Amino acid sequence: MPKEIEFHFKSPKDSPGYLLGQVTMLWQRKLKKVLDPLDLTQTQFVLLAALGWLSKKNKSVTQVDIANQSNADRMMVSKVLRTLVEKGFITRQEHKTDTRAKTIRLTTKGEVILQKALIKVENADLDFFAALDSKLSSFNKNMVQLIDKNNE
């Protein structure tokens, strides 16, 4: 007879990792619904949003800057940025002083699509997280704490 499998948690609802995974999948499904009509994936949106944030303070945003801002793998960022160039949302040019770096800029088309996406995603976020009501701020602080603690 096989040995009974032992779990640390009494039920899946006691496992923070399981719950985080479930919430993440549901949230990603909601975002997919709002981003699909804009011809954007969630990853493409995240990188465009990172570029948008960074461009507010810096005219010379690099792929590395975007990878760091979005907490994403540099090779994946490079690949996704090439797709965004093909869609006409961004330009990639040689950096003026660092020959290894690429400077990334939103095109006019990219600015328009990012603004539309931001409105849809922010509204989806407000709807998705509305159940937390007054606890949303605390939830966000806890997520930031987890990110800071586990970011290598």
Secondary structure, DSSP 8 states (H G I E B T S, - for coil): -------SSSSGGG-HHHHHHHHHHHHHHHHHHHHGGGT--HHHHHHHHHHHHHHTT-S-EEHHHHHHHHT--HHHHHHHHHHHHHTTSEEEEE-SS-TT-EEEEE-HHHHHHHHHHHHHHHHHHHHHTGGGGGGHHHHHHHHHHHHHHH--
